[in-house]
Amino acid sequence: MSGPGAPPVGAAVCVADNLPRVRVRDTKDHSKGELTAAPTAWAAFTAFARACAV
């Protein structure tokens, strides 16, 4: 992905999906907090991202 709003090269997130809630955070900068989602919502988001080639 490139262009305005694209993540910097080497950007990555850590996803913990083995908990009651899916937790996502920046791999390198933990001070940015984390995103949490219900497993069903996370599954819908990732399916959408795959379908749209995001």
RAZI-V591473 format. One record per residue. N is the residue number from 0. PHI is phi as a letter, one per 40 degrees, with the letter a starting at -180 (none if undefined). OMEGA is omega in whole degrees, 0 to 359 (none if undefined). D_CENTER is the distance of its C-alpha to the mean C-alpha in Angstrom with 1 decimal. Layout:
BEGIN
n phi omega d_center
N PHI OMEGA D_CENTER
N PHI OMEGA D_CENTER
END
This chain:
BEGIN
n phi omega d_center
0 none 178 14.7
1 a 179 17.2
2 h 181 18.8
3 d 178 18.4
4 g 180 14.9
5 c 178 13.6
6 c 178 11.7
7 c 177 14.4
8 d 181 15.5
9 g 179 14.3
10 c 180 11.0
11 a 175 8.6
12 b 176 6.0
13 b 181 7.5
14 b 175 6.7
15 b 183 10.0
16 b 179 10.9
17 b 181 14.6
18 b 176 15.3
19 d 176 16.5
20 b 175 13.2
21 c 180 9.7
22 b 181 8.5
23 b 177 5.5
24 a 175 7.2
25 c 183 8.5
26 c 186 10.5
27 c 185 13.6
28 b 182 13.9
29 c 181 13.7
30 c 181 15.7
31 c 179 13.0
32 g 181 12.3
33 a 176 9.4
34 b 174 7.8
35 b 181 9.6
36 a 172 10.2
37 c 180 13.0
38 d 180 12.7
39 c 178 14.3
40 c 179 12.0
41 c 179 8.9
42 c 178 11.3
43 c 179 12.4
44 c 182 9.2
45 c 176 8.6
46 c 177 12.4
47 c 180 12.5
48 c 178 10.2
49 c 182 12.5
50 c 181 15.5
51 c 182 15.1
52 f 179 14.2
53 c none 11.4
END
